[in-house]
Structure formats: C-alpha cells, structure tokens
C-alpha cells in the first residue's frame, strides 16, 4: 500500500506537475480570501491560566462591585497645578474627552466632592459639598484637602501636588458578561451531559465571544487613537502620559502587528540574502521563497477560517513557519545539487524524483518530531500556549505538504540547469568542525559535562517574576505612562482583597424616631445580645449632646435625615466590621510593595475627621450611611461594600516597578498574615484581581516547563526508536538536543531573565528545531558508515555532505531569530535572542558532540555495502 502511494506521488510529480501547481494555486486563492478573518487577541483572557478557578471568582467580584475598564491620563502642567491656567487646561481636556461617544465618564480633581471647603460640622455636610468648579470654592483649601485626603491623594493627585490624573471610564461591558455567564453554564452542561447538544451551542457562544472581543478591541483602538490625538493638542501645556490595562492590551496588539509585518518582512529579506550568499543562483532563492510564502498564506487563511486568533505567544509564528519551511527546502536543494553534481547525465525527472525519495524519510521524521515538540505545549494549561502548540503543529504539516508538493512541482517546471549543481567539498566550517571533533574528543566531552553542570545550577536559579512594565522598552509611551502612574499615583497592578463576614441577616427596615422604635429581638433575626447592644448604643447616642447638637443646631437636620428612611442596609455598618476592615486596610497600606489602598476604611477616616478623630459608634455609622449623598456614596461606599453578600472589598494597587518585588511571596504573605496577625478566620480573607490571575499563570510555568519538556523527551525518544530502531542511538541523538534546550534555561537563570508565557516555549521549540539536524546527520552518517564500516571516514563524509546543509539551515535560523532583537516588545526580544543562542548551541552539538558520541559508542552494525552512485 505504501509502495503504491509512493509510486502514485512520484508519478504526479514527474508527469503532472503543472496540475499540482494549478490545484495548489486554487487552494491558496481560497485560503487567501479567508485571511480577512485573521485577528490578533491581547485581551486579559489571553494571558491567563486555562480553567483557573480564580477567574470565575474574579468575574463574580467584578460584576458584584461594578468594575469597569478605564484609562488613566496623567497631567503634569508646566505651571502650578492649581493655578488658573493649569486648571483651565485640565477642564478643557476633560470636556473634550467626555465628548467621545464611547466614554462613560471622566473623573478629575475638578469633579470630586470637597467636604471641607470650608470645614463644617457633620450636620451641615450635605449642604456644604462643593467641587473645584463651584464658583465660591476656596482653591487653596481645595488643594490642601485634595493633597491630604485619604481618598484622593495618590489616586487623583500625587504627594507633591504637581501631577494629577484623569480617569477615563468606559461603559461596563454587560454583553460580554452575559456571554461569559452563558458559556459557563454550557460548559457545565457539556461536562455533565456531553451528548445533549450543548457542545454546538458552546461552540457558537465561543464564536460570539471571539467576535465581540474583536469588535470591542477595534472600538477601543479607535478610542485610544482619538484620545492620543486630543492629548497631542495639549502637549504645550505640560507633560501627559496615557496608561491603563486597556492600553496595555491595545499596545501589545499594535506591537505584535508591527512585529508580524516588520520582522516577517525582515526574516523574509534575510532569507533572500542568506540564500543568495549560500547558493549564488536565482532559482535557489526564488523557489524557497515561493514555497515559504505559500505556507504563510495558507496558515493565515486557515487561522482566519477557523477564527483562531493570534496572541502574544503565537505572534512569531510567521517567522517560525518561514524558518521551518526554509529548513526543509534547503535540505532538498542541497540533496538535489549533490545528485546533479554526481550524475550530470540524469534528466530532471530522475533528479527530482530521486531527491524527493532520498529526503522524504528524514523530513517525515523531522516534521513529526518538531510537531511533537510543539504538541507538548498543550500540557502547559495556559490557553494561548496550548493554541500556539496546535497552531504550529498545523503549520508544520502545511510546510511539509508545500515542500513535497509545491517545491518539486516548481522544480520540474523550471527544468534542469547544470550550473545549479554544487561544487565539490562541504565548505570550510563543516570541515573545520569535523577535524576539531576528531582531534579534541576528550575536550568536547569535558565541555559537554561542564555545560551540563553550568546548566543545572542556572536552572535552579530560574524565577517566574515578571510585570507588564517589563514587557516594554523604556522609550515607549506605554512604559513611560505606566511608570508615572506606578511611581507618582499609587501603583498600577490591581489587587482585590475580599472580606467575608460570615452569615448574618440584615434586619428589616425600621424608623427610629424614638427609642421605642429601635429594633428588638421580636422584629429582627439578629441575636438578642446584638439587639441589646444596638439599643444601648442608640440610647447612648441620644444622650450624647456633643454628637447630636454639634454646633447647637445639628440635631434637627441630622435626625430629619435619619427619620423615615426605610433602608435596612444601614444596620450592616457596625463598629466590629469597620474596625476589622480598618485593621486590614492599615496592614495593606503599610506594606512596602503596595501603593494606593481604598476601602470602607477610607470613608471612615474622612468621617472621623468630622468627629474629632473619635471612631464612630453603631448609631453614628447608621446615621452617616443615611446622610451621605448618593453621588458621594457611589464613590466611597458602593465599590467597597456588598451588604447583600455580607462582604467588604479593599482595592489595592501594587507598585509594579518596585525592584525586588516577588508577587507570589507577597500574596502568600497577605493571606498568612490575615490569619496569624490580624485574627481573621482561614478563608475569610480572599484575594483576587488581575495580579492574582497573572501570578497563578506565572506560578504554573515551572510545572508546565517540566511537563512540556517531559512530553518532548518522551515523544522524540519514541520517534527516534521507531526511526533508528536502537535505544543506544536514540539516547545518543537526544543528548545534544537536550543540552541545547536546557542550556538556554540555564542561561535565563544565570542572567535573571524570568520564565514567562513567551520564554516557556523556547526549550520545546529548540528541541523541535534542533532535532532536525540530529535526524538528518544520523541518517546520513548511517548511510556513509554502511559503505566501508569506518566511523572516522563516515564522520568526514557526513560533515562534507549533510554537514553543509545543517550549517546552512542553522545559520539561516540563527539570523532569522536574531532579527527579533530589534523589537520594542521585550518578550519578542528575549524569544529571538534566546532561541538564536540555543540554535547556535544545537548546531555545534550536532556537528561536534553528536558525531563524537557516535564514534565513542559505535551504535551501528558493520555491514559493508557497495556504494550506490546516487549517494
């Protein structure tokens, strides 16, 4: 069956190459039309751990407290911030931003309530609230209040009072929340009843979410560009920087798009130059480029057809596909030229068919082992890494098909040209490495052992700490904006701390105009002792003339606000809860890694200033809740308390640029100290937010790296056993590849380069690509050894033939990856330089360590054969 398939294929190549070319073009036209659906995705979901239980909790908390996406625009005016000119510019800028159709609101120091302008008793607070835009406002008092307010300082105004922030809020994406909720339900249905038809609905919902994310990202990009245009008109007024999580996502997409175009083109041109230098003939430049371009076009079409977005991790897939396709093409070119040199009388049909026949087996195993390396990424548990593994596996299949269909068909059509054959000799570098290997065997082994030791120590030093700021070059706008926000305005990375107070029912609404109407045990589900305490507090407050009268006329207005308000939520606010929140707030605020902390304790601190610094009692808390205006309550209460869920929320921003910040250690410390130092019950304090989700993903990388490398090792070992049918030879073949992959991890450890979602793929990619050299070398060595049974001569002949192809492909790969170092996106830089370094090590290993191990362990049986002419 296989023989018939081979004969059919060779007949199509030899006799119907024009028809093969026609059908390839038709397929490429169809796929080219589908490229219109090709998309990039840099949403938060693309950076998170697959099936992370914390993700659902994060979404639940976000929905409960009304979290929405926002941008932060920092403004440091040329003159005094509270001068008329600066405030005028700030107001004009805010007004322009508010006019944007998809901006829900813009919050600035001009808009927030001023409570002490001038200071008044609490009873007069409602009538006294002003903003900086109120005509009778005292700007000097406003500056003092804003600069010292626990609510506004380091949020809208820095400590030096010379930089302010504009918070640009976008509407809550309720449509996405609804889609995510439906998807969660469908996933549960599929898990419980996989044959109930929910799978098709789930696929549809996934498609709707993908399209929704794409539309939102497009709108967001337009808004950011418009905002940048508005900012540009105010550059003369001072220093302005734009930042925020949505901008991070948008800038990542922008950088990735630029890298796809720029570095895809750069790798393409580099390939042209490399092929021209190596082969010095037009046909050996054009044919590989046509083939590689067809592979990229086909993959773009397939990704668009399947609505499979490219993420940060898979953003370099074009460069990888170009390099992998070129590698196969170079091996085919070198073998064809070798046959043409040795058999100049053969016609083109015999040359092409024989080339394909001789190169097919090693290329099949080369494709399979590379695919195994990428498939190992599906064990990472990180959705974008999993998708990258599948994406490259499909890409390798497409590259293999194009190499063995399009390339030989084109080669048949352009015909034979005797001058296109290679010259005798393997080139100076392969021959030099052959002589070095034969003369310095002991040195090579010692170096290998030393490198292994160096690698193991480096791997033990690997870290997974990383931050969004570290992703960008210092000259980029996003880096500068995030740095200003981080260092002057309270931090960048959000952390949510949720406190659950246990089961407790809120009493029904009552009116307490008199002591007799205070709640009692018959009217409420509260324990009797709680009601008694409440009644005692109530009685105490009504005999506390200092509190009730304040300035002599406060009791009437204060009591009037309280009487008749049927809102049971006010009874939730008790001194016990407030004190526990304040204790946790103080603890978080004192941590050196944290910036701005906001919670119910923030409002309590403001309220206590009106009570001579004395903590409020239960009745005062209930009164305070009642008299606080709704617009102010929406700022200082609603985002930090969920009465229905008996929860409080503390919003913390982490100083992401702080040197030595260890996120995982910090999160564990907070959870531990909440129990051991602050007295909370285990599980009563729970952490969530983007910092937790991102940290979960980072912490999974160590295990993921072990799983992926284990999967690669097992898969490739299996392939080697099938191909070589020798355990000894399979183990020998693995040594240089593992050494190259592990060395790059060791170098990362020594240089302090963190393991992240980009660098986790390098080891697997290194093994996947480097193993190609091993397969080709061993297959050729085995064939050369069969001629005379002499290991040394077989080594020389192998370096003289396949060694040249390995050198050409490796140099091209190294140069292709090195060009990525010109990116502004640091993960791309690390990916390019580290992979190039690993490929250089793999090249040296394939042409020094591997042949030396073969010579030492002698894995081949001595069976002398007559040397065929075609070799």
Beta strands, then each sheet from edge to edge (+ up, - down):
strand 1: 70-77
strand 2: 103-107
strand 3: 164-170
strand 4: 238-243
strand 5: 493-500
strand 6: 594-598
strand 7: 641-642
strand 8: 647-654
strand 9: 685-688
sheet 1: 2+ 3- 1+ 4-
sheet 2: 6+ 8- 5+ 9-
sheet 3: 6+ 8- 7+
end
